[in-house]
Amino acid sequence: MSLKVSVIGAGGLGTAIAQLISVNVDSVYLHARRREVVEGMAKTGYNNEYYPNLKLADNVIPVGDFDHVKECNMVFLCVPSSGIRSTLKELSGYICEDCILVSTAKGIEYPSLKTMSGIMAEYFDRSPVVLSGPNFAFEIALSLFTVANISSNNAEYSKLVKQVVNTDEFKVKVNDDVIGTECCGVIKNINAIAYGICEGMNLNDNARYAILTKGFNETKDIIESMGGKRETVDDYCGFGDLVLTSTSRESRNHTLGMLYGQRIVVDEKASGIIFEGKNSIMAIKKICDNNLVNSTIVNFVYDVMVHSTPPKIAFKKIWNEIE
C-alpha cells in the first residue's frame, strides 16, 4: 500500500508492530525517545534492547523526533498508558487532519477514569482505532500466528487499519464496540493478577479456575456498566486476552500476582518495571463503586494490593461469596 506510517514507541510492542506492518506499507517510521536507541537501530538494523536477533525490515526507519509524523497517513501509539497523555501533547502539533490514530495501550487514567480513546479525544477531533487481543509482542515480531480485534466509531478507519496490519499470520477481526474492546484490555490485567495471586499461594487447580471463571463473568458486568457490550468479552480481546494474560508465565501481570501471592512486594520504581495492572486496579475499583458493580475479583485484588491484606485472608473472604 502507498502509505507512510509512524509507530510511536520502540519498545517490545512498538518494534513488533513496525515489523508487522512493514510488509504492507511503503515506509514505517519507528520513533524512540533515546538517541542511543535510534542510532543503534540505524547503524545495525536491530533493536538490541528488545530483539537482538531480529533484523528489522529495510523500510523500518528509526527516528528520534516527530517531524516525520506530518507526512504520515497513520500513527500507531505504542507507549504505556501512563505515557499516553504526555505523548499526545507532544504529537498534537505534528499530526495532519486526515491522519488515522491507532491506540494499543491498555489502561485507564487515574483519577480521571478516562480511557485511552477518551484522552485522545481531548487532543484530536476524530475517532481513534483501538487494537487489542491476546497478543504477546515477541510472537508478533516473530510472525507467529496471532489474532486481534480492532474497533472504531469510523468504519472506514477500521477498514484501512485492517488492511495495514492484516498478514497471512496476523489476523484481524473488526467490531464496533470501542468501549468494550478497550476496557477488556484493562480488566484482564486485574484478572491476571488475581489468578497469579492464587498461583503464588499454591492454591489448588479447581479453585484457581473457579476464580478465572468468576473474573470472566464479572468482566461482562463491568463492561456493560461502562457502556460496552457483554458479547465483546466473548471475543479475542476479551476471553482470549484474559486467558492468555492470566495463565501464561510470560505475562507481567500474572507474575506480579504471583509475587503478591508469595508476599513479595516489588518496588516498581526502583526496578524500572511497569505493570499496567497495578495502575489499573485503582481506576477499575472506582468505576465499579461508581456504577454499583460488586466484583469479587476486583475487590480481591484491591484488598491485596492496596490494603495490603494477606492473600490467604483476602481469598477466604471472596471464597465465602462464591456460589
C-alpha positions in Angstrom: 0.0 0.0 0.0 1.2 3.5 -0.8 1.1 4.7 2.8 3.6 6.2 5.3 3.0 5.0 8.9 4.6 6.1 12.2 4.9 3.9 15.2 5.5 5.9 18.4 7.4 3.8 20.9 10.3 1.5 20.1 9.7 -0.9 22.9 8.7 -4.5 22.6 5.2 -3.9 21.1 6.1 -0.9 19.0 9.0 -2.7 17.4 6.8 -5.7 16.7 4.1 -3.6 15.2 6.6 -1.8 13.0 8.0 -5.1 11.8 4.5 -6.5 11.2 3.1 -3.7 9.1 6.4 -3.2 7.1 5.2 -5.8 4.6 2.0 -3.8 3.8 3.2 -0.2 3.5 5.9 1.9 1.9 7.6 3.3 5.0 7.4 2.8 8.7 9.0 5.4 11.0 9.8 3.8 14.3 10.2 6.5 17.0 12.4 6.1 20.1 13.0 8.7 22.7 16.6 7.9 23.4 19.2 8.9 20.9 21.3 5.8 21.5 18.4 3.5 20.6 17.7 5.4 17.4 21.4 5.4 16.4 21.8 1.7 17.3 18.9 0.7 15.1 20.1 2.9 12.3 23.6 1.5 12.4 22.9 -2.2 13.0 19.3 -2.8 11.8 18.5 -4.4 15.2 16.7 -3.2 18.3 19.2 -4.7 20.6 17.3 -3.9 23.8 14.2 -6.0 22.8 15.0 -8.2 19.8 18.8 -8.6 19.4 18.3 -11.5 17.0 15.6 -9.9 14.8 16.7 -7.9 11.7 14.4 -5.0 11.1 12.8 -4.7 7.6 14.6 -2.3 5.3 11.7 0.1 5.2 11.6 0.5 9.0 13.2 3.8 9.6 14.4 4.7 13.1 13.7 8.3 14.1 14.1 10.4 17.3 11.8 13.4 16.5 8.2 13.9 15.3 8.9 15.8 12.1 8.2 12.7 10.0 4.7 12.4 11.5 3.5 15.4 9.4 3.8 13.1 6.3 2.1 10.1 7.8 -1.3 8.7 6.9 -1.5 6.6 10.1 0.1 6.7 13.6 0.3 3.8 16.0 0.6 4.8 19.6 2.7 2.0 21.3 3.6 3.7 24.6 2.4 2.6 28.1 -0.9 4.0 29.2 0.9 6.1 31.8 2.7 7.9 29.0 -0.2 8.5 26.6 -1.2 12.0 27.7 2.3 13.4 27.6 2.9 11.8 24.2 -0.3 13.2 22.8 0.7 16.7 24.0 3.9 16.4 22.0 2.3 15.0 18.9 -0.6 17.5 18.7 1.4 19.9 16.6 2.5 17.3 14.1 -0.4 15.1 13.2 -2.3 16.1 10.0 -6.0 16.4 9.8 -6.7 13.2 7.9 -4.2 11.0 9.8 -5.7 7.9 11.4 -4.7 7.3 15.1 -4.4 3.7 16.4 -4.2 3.0 20.1 -2.6 -0.1 21.5 -2.2 1.0 25.2 -4.2 -0.9 27.8 -5.1 1.2 30.7 -7.4 3.8 32.3 -6.1 7.1 33.6 -6.5 7.7 37.3 -8.1 9.6 38.9 -9.8 11.0 35.7 -11.1 7.4 34.9 -10.7 8.2 31.2 -9.9 5.5 28.6 -7.1 6.0 26.2 -9.5 7.0 23.4 -11.1 9.4 25.9 -7.8 11.1 26.4 -7.1 11.1 22.7 -10.5 12.9 22.2 -9.1 15.8 24.2 -6.4 16.5 21.6 -7.8 15.3 18.3 -11.3 15.6 16.8 -11.5 12.2 15.3 -12.4 8.6 16.3 -9.3 6.5 17.0 -8.9 2.9 16.2 -8.3 0.6 19.1 -6.2 -2.6 18.6 -6.4 -5.3 21.3 -6.2 -9.0 21.7 -4.3 -12.0 23.1 -1.0 -10.7 21.8 2.5 -11.1 23.2 4.7 -8.7 21.4 7.6 -11.1 20.8 5.2 -13.5 19.0 4.0 -10.7 16.7 7.7 -9.8 16.0 8.5 -13.3 15.1 5.5 -13.5 12.7 3.9 -16.3 14.7 0.1 -16.9 14.3 -1.9 -14.2 16.1 -5.4 -12.7 16.1 -6.6 -9.3 17.4 -9.7 -7.2 17.4 -9.8 -3.6 16.1 -12.6 -1.2 16.8 -13.6 2.3 15.9 -16.6 4.5 15.5 -15.4 5.2 12.0 -15.9 2.1 9.8 -13.6 3.4 7.1 -10.8 3.9 9.6 -11.2 0.3 10.8 -11.1 -1.0 7.2 -7.9 0.8 6.4 -6.2 -0.2 9.6 -7.1 -3.8 9.0 -5.5 -3.7 5.6 -2.3 -2.3 7.1 -1.9 -4.9 9.9 -3.5 -8.0 8.4 -1.0 -10.6 7.1 -1.0 -14.3 6.5 0.0 -14.9 10.1 -1.7 -11.9 11.8 -5.5 -11.9 11.5 -7.8 -9.1 12.4 -11.5 -9.1 13.4 -13.4 -5.8 13.4 -16.1 -4.8 15.8 -17.9 -1.6 16.6 -17.6 -1.7 20.4 -14.8 0.7 21.2 -15.5 0.8 25.0 -15.7 -2.9 25.3 -12.6 -3.6 23.2 -10.6 -1.0 25.0 -11.7 -1.9 28.6 -11.4 -5.7 28.1 -7.7 -5.0 27.8 -7.7 -3.2 31.1 -9.8 -5.6 33.2 -7.9 -8.7 32.0 -4.9 -7.3 33.8 -6.8 -7.4 37.1 -7.9 -11.0 36.4 -4.4 -11.9 35.6 -3.2 -10.5 38.9 -5.9 -12.4 40.7 -5.0 -15.7 39.1 -1.3 -15.0 39.8 -2.0 -14.4 43.4 -3.8 -17.7 43.7 -0.9 -19.5 42.0 1.6 -17.7 44.3 -0.4 -19.0 47.2 -0.2 -22.6 45.8 -4.0 -22.7 45.6 -5.4 -25.9 44.1 -6.4 -26.0 40.4 -10.1 -26.3 41.0 -10.1 -23.0 43.0 -7.9 -21.2 40.6 -10.1 -21.9 37.6 -13.2 -21.0 39.6 -11.5 -17.6 40.2 -10.7 -17.3 36.5 -14.4 -18.1 35.5 -15.7 -15.7 38.1 -13.4 -12.9 36.7 -14.6 -13.6 33.2 -18.2 -13.3 34.1 -17.7 -10.2 36.2 -15.9 -8.6 33.3 -19.1 -8.6 31.4 -20.9 -6.8 34.2 -18.2 -4.2 34.4 -18.0 -3.7 30.6 -21.8 -3.3 30.4 -21.9 -0.8 33.3 -19.3 1.3 31.3 -21.5 1.3 28.2 -19.8 -1.6 26.3 -21.3 -4.8 25.0 -21.3 -8.0 27.0 -20.7 -10.1 23.9 -17.4 -8.3 23.3 -16.0 -10.1 26.3 -16.5 -13.4 24.4 -14.2 -12.3 21.6 -10.4 -12.3 21.2 -9.9 -9.0 23.1 -12.0 -10.4 26.0 -11.8 -14.2 26.6 -8.7 -14.7 24.6 -6.7 -12.0 26.2 -8.0 -12.8 29.7 -6.9 -16.4 29.5 -3.5 -15.6 27.9 -2.6 -12.9 30.4 -3.9 -14.9 33.4 -2.2 -18.2 32.8 1.0 -17.6 30.9 4.3 -17.2 32.7 5.2 -14.6 30.0 2.6 -12.3 31.4 3.9 -9.5 33.6 0.6 -9.1 35.5 0.5 -12.9 36.1 4.0 -12.6 37.5 3.0 -9.6 39.6 0.2 -11.5 41.1 2.4 -14.5 41.9 4.8 -12.2 43.8 1.9 -10.8 45.8 0.6 -14.3 46.5 4.1 -15.1 47.9 4.0 -11.9 50.0 6.8 -10.4 47.9 6.1 -6.8 47.0 8.0 -5.3 44.1 9.4 -1.8 44.2 8.5 -0.9 40.6 10.1 2.5 40.5 13.5 1.0 41.6 13.2 -1.9 39.2 12.0 0.1 36.2 9.3 -2.4 35.6 5.9 -1.1 34.5 2.9 -3.3 35.5 -0.2 -1.8 33.8 -2.4 -3.8 36.1 -1.3 -2.1 39.2 -2.1 1.3 37.7 -5.5 0.0 36.6 -6.8 -1.5 39.8 -7.4 1.9 41.4 -9.4 3.1 38.4 -11.5 -0.1 37.9 -12.3 -0.3 41.6 -13.6 3.3 41.4 -15.6 2.6 38.3 -17.2 -0.4 40.0 -18.1 1.6 43.0 -19.5 4.5 40.9 -21.6 2.1 38.8 -22.7 -0.1 41.7 -21.0 -3.2 40.4 -19.8 -5.6 43.1 -16.9 -7.5 41.6 -15.4 -10.1 44.0 -12.3 -10.4 41.8 -11.7 -6.6 41.7 -12.2 -6.5 45.5 -9.8 -9.4 46.0 -7.0 -7.7 44.0 -7.7 -4.3 45.6 -7.6 -5.8 49.1 -4.2 -7.5 48.5 -2.5 -4.7 46.5 -3.9 -1.5 48.0 -5.0 -2.6 51.5 -2.1 -5.0 51.9 -4.4 -7.7 53.2 -2.6 -11.1 53.4 -3.6 -13.1 50.3 -5.0 -16.1 52.3 -7.3 -13.8 54.3 -8.4 -11.9 51.2 -9.1 -15.2 49.4 -11.1 -16.6 52.2 -13.2 -13.5 52.1 -14.1 -13.8 48.4 -14.5 -17.6 48.6 -17.3 -17.1 51.1 -19.1 -15.0 48.4 -18.7 -17.5 45.6 -21.6 -19.8 44.6 
